[in-house]
Amino acid sequence: SAVISQKPSRDICQRGTSLTIQCQVDSQVTMMFWYRQQPGQSLTLIATANQGSEATYESGFVIDKFPISRPNLTFSTLTVSNMSPEDSSIYLCSAGGSWTNTGELFFGEGSRLTVL
Amino acid sequence: AQRVTQPEKLLSVFKGAPVELKCNYSYSGSPELFWYVQYSRQRLQLLLRHISRESIKGFTADLNKGETSFHLKKPFAQEEDSAMYYCALKKGGGYQKVTFGIGTKLQVIP
């Protein structure tokens, strides 16, 4: 299993600014993902964070808006750039490992962003 | 494209009554299906997966490929079952992205 810590847990930001969310896993994991959960909506995958290479983005999400880093097997960051009120959401970090190959994902507690 | 549909945003049942949370999916290959749960003030966590054919906290779910469904069932609801439940789908084989449904809030009335 894996324990995932995210920070900040919440923040209030001004329009036009950027915020970086950090995700730390207590063990090495194969896959790390970033999801967004807008009010009343499901979890939407933003991108897969690849260790040592550029992230793989889903349709509708671009690197300029959501740059992602993953310098090693236990850490990743997501930056929400040039924020607007539409970016107000919960951002979730998740991770999966190859130890059981069950497909199970572990989640952080989420980062709740409010953009004014 | 893979898609997961949960038709009910809210399901209210009385304690002791049976529970069925519906989930339908669309995917052309052989998917792996999961149910995740999020209790109040807790993080999202796996409840069960179709591969394991297990019963967790009295919940079971059977994959029906003919109806493309993976409904979650429990014969007798308990108050502690109140939570958000998300059905999720992953392409079979290895680690690939997981697609989630919109979620159903289960409210068990004492």
Interface residues (C-beta under 8 A of the other chain):
Chain A: I4 T30 M31 F33 Y35 Q41 S42 L43 L45 T48 E58 L92 G96 S98 N101 T102 G103 E104 L105 F106 F107 G108 E109 G110
Chain B: V4 E32 F34 Y36 R43 L44 Q45 L46 R49 I51 S52 Y86 K90 G94 Y95 K97 V98 T99 F100 G101 I102 G103
